[in-house]
Amino acid sequence: MKKPNIKTLRNKCDKLLQELVRATYDRCLVCGKPVSCGHHYYPKSTSSALRYCWENIIPICQGCHFSLHNSNPEIQNRINTLKGKKWLADLQKKKSAYVKTDVAYYKSMYEKLKLTQ
């Protein structure tokens, strides 16, 4: 039997996270349209500690997500206003935590996300 690799497990976790966002939220935080995905406030590439942190996930519609990734400051400002300074300060504290992202980590994260369903 083939041993699962990190990339495969990470993709399974990412997919499950997005499914959970759509099952949990029905409206975009920014504009109120139907949710299409969960946007990582701090990008996955900048913080492994926040990749699956629910506080870092913003329920957002396709239009707002596109605008956000195309550097529309209004979307970012709206999120900051709605979520507040305490939320942002708490995320910043968690951002630099060390997380060993190995096969065991992704296996355990997948099980945690499955339990959240």
C-alpha positions, 0 to 999 in steps of 0.5 A, a space after each residue: 500500500 502506498 504511503 500518503 504524501 504531504 501534498 495529497 493530505 494537505 489538499 484533502 484538508 484544504 478541500 475539507 476546510 472549504 466544504 466546512 466554510 460553505 456548510 457553516 456560512 451562507 453569506 459573504 461577510 463583506 457584501 452579504 451575497 452567497 459564500 463561495 469560499 473561505 479566504 485566508 486573511 493571512 495567506 497559507 504561504 505566510 503562516 502554517 499556524 493559521 492555515 486551518 485556524 477558523 479565526 483566519 478564515 473569512 467567508 466570502 463571495 466570489 466577487 469580493 474574493 476576486 476584488 480582494 486578490 486584486 488589491 482592492 483596499 475597500 474589501 480589506 478595510 471592511 473585513 478589518 472593521 467588521 472583525 475588529 482590532 482585537 481579532 486582528 491582534 489575536 491573529 497576529 500573535 498566532 501567526 508566527 507559531 511554529 507548526 511541524 507540517 509533516 504527514 502526522 500533522 495533516 492526518 490529525 488535522 484531517 481528522 479534526 476537520 472531519 469531526 467539525 462537520 
